[in-house]
Amino acid sequence: MKKDIHPQYNKDIKVVCSCGNTFTTGSTLNSDTINVEICSKCHPFYTGEQKIVDTDNLVKKFEDRKAKASKMSFRSKKEKMEARKKKVSGLTAKTSSTLTLRDMLENAKVSK
């Protein structure tokens, strides 16, 4: 190795986690301690517990939308089509009892 180009390696660096866990490791850092937010004692992969970090309330918004959708009643396409046919047949029955096309044409001839 070339001299004076490599950083100095410190064998005893104390790592302090936010959960309170501490351990010793080696590093080229010039500090005596390293502060970390998560370690093997509090990481969900190692503990088997799942922590949901939801800063934008995305999980809550999703659950609200899901609850709202479950309260809504959805009709199938077949039910929608049957309702539409009933509505259209009711409208045609009312309009056929009034004037037909022939009647309208005859009324148009009279008004000239």
Secondary structure as the mmCIF struct_conf table of DSSP 4:
data_model
#
loop_
_struct_conf.conf_type_id
_struct_conf.id
_struct_conf.beg_label_comp_id
_struct_conf.beg_label_asym_id
_struct_conf.beg_label_seq_id
_struct_conf.end_label_comp_id
_struct_conf.end_label_asym_id
_struct_conf.end_label_seq_id
TURN_TY1_P TURN_TY1_P1 LYS A 3 ASP A 4
BEND BEND1 HIS A 6 HIS A 6
HELX_LH_PP_P HELX_LH_PP_P1 PRO A 7 TYR A 9
STRN STRN1 ASN A 10 CYS A 17
TURN_TY1_P TURN_TY1_P2 SER A 18 CYS A 19
BEND BEND2 GLY A 20 GLY A 20
STRN STRN2 THR A 22 SER A 27
BEND BEND3 THR A 28 THR A 28
BEND BEND4 ASN A 30 ASP A 32
STRN STRN3 THR A 33 VAL A 36
BEND BEND5 GLU A 37 GLU A 37
TURN_TY1_P TURN_TY1_P3 SER A 40 CYS A 42
HELX_RH_AL_P HELX_RH_AL_P1 PRO A 44 THR A 47
BEND BEND6 THR A 55 ASP A 56
HELX_RH_AL_P HELX_RH_AL_P2 LEU A 58 LYS A 71
BEND BEND7 MET A 72 MET A 72
HELX_RH_AL_P HELX_RH_AL_P3 LYS A 77 SER A 96
TURN_TY1_P TURN_TY1_P4 SER A 97 SER A 97
BEND BEND8 THR A 98 THR A 98
HELX_RH_AL_P HELX_RH_AL_P4 LEU A 101 SER A 111
#
